[in-house]
């Protein structure tokens, strides 16, 4: 997982995470529900990153922690939990960023060895020798 329960509470407050994960009103964050949303969010992130990075990313870049929390928050809404415009907007922004990463327009920053991964896609020009050479009049 790219984020933890503690990351969710830091980003959205204990009260909000409790509201999203406590359908039985026990007064406690349901860790199983929260972990399920974080796993789902991490899996969604991986679908965008798999073409550019060796997964799982460990440690996760801080930017991915925030994105994972935004996606998990969105996953936790629905049914009886109200989705707000803010939750939807943050989810859409997270997906847009992941699409940019997938398309090679932005990177997640330096990798574990300090080198920013390069794009695998695109055109590569290589100068080489001629394949066809005219050898004289009428030659092919």
N, C-alpha and C positions, 0 to 999 in steps of 0.2 A: 504494500500500500504506500502511496506517496504522501499520505497525511495520516495523522492519528486522531484519536478522540480529543486529546489535549489541544491539538492544532485547531480542531473545530470549535472548542470552547473558547480558545484565545481569539479566534476570528469573529465568532458570532455571539458570544456570551453563553454562560451556563443555562440561563433562562430560555433562550431560543432553542438551543440543542435539546433541552429537556422537552420543550413543546413539540419538537419534531420527532422525538423518539420515545415518548411515553404515552402510547395510546390508552393504556389502562389506568392512567393517573396514579401511579405508584409513588411518584415524587422522586424517582431515580431515572437517570438516563439509561435506556435499554441498550446495553453494549452490543448485543447481537444485532439489533436493528441498525445501530450506528456503524458497526463494522461492515455490515452488508452493504450499506450505502457507500462507504469508503472503498470497498473492494470493487463495487460496480463502477465508481468514478475512476479508479485507477485502471480498470480494464478498458474503459472508454478512452482514456488518455493514451494507453498503449496502442490502440488501433491507429491513432494518428502518428505516433512516434516510431512504430515498428519499421517503417521504411527508411528511417534515417539514423536510428540509434540502436545500440545493443541493449536489450532490455533484460531485466528491469534496471532502471537507473538507480544506482546506489552509491553515494547518497543522492537523494532527490534534490534537484535545484530548488531553492526557496520559492521561486516563481511557480513551480509545479505544485508545491504544497498548497498555495493559495488557490490555484486552479482546481485542484482535487477537492478542496473544501467547498468551493462554489458549485462544482458539479454534484457532489454528495448532498449538499443542501437542496439543490433542485430535485434530485432523486427522492429525497425524503418527503417532498411535498406531493400533493394529490390526495385522492380519497377524502379523508376527513381533514387533512392539513392544507390550509390555504396557501396557494402559490401567489406571491406578490409580483408586481412589475419589477421591483428591484431584484428579486431572486431570478426571475426570467432573464432580465437584462444582463446580470452577471454571468449566468449560464451561457447565454449567446455570445458574450464577449470572450469567455473561456474557449468556446468552440472556434470562434474566429481566430484566436491566437493559435490554437492547435492546428488549424488549417494552414496558417502561415508557416508554421514549423514544418508541417508535412510537405508543403510545396517548396521548401527551401528558402523562403523569403526572410525568415528569422531563424536564429538558433537558440538553444537553451543556455548558451554560454560555454565556457571551457569544460571539457570532459575531465575524467578522473586523472588523466596524465597532463592536464593543463592545456591541451590542444583543442581548439574548437573543431568539431567534426565538419568535414566539407560535404557538399551535396554530392550524392551518387548520380543524380540525373544530369541532363544537359548534354551539350554538344562538346566533343573533344576533337581538336584539330591536331593531326600528327603529320609532320613533314617527313616524307620518305622518298624513295626512288620512284622513277617512272615505271609504270607497268607496261605500257605500249611504247615502242620505239620504232621510228621509221628507219629502215636499214638501207634504203636506196630507192631508186625510181621503180615504182610499181610494187614495192614491197609492202606487206601489211604487218 
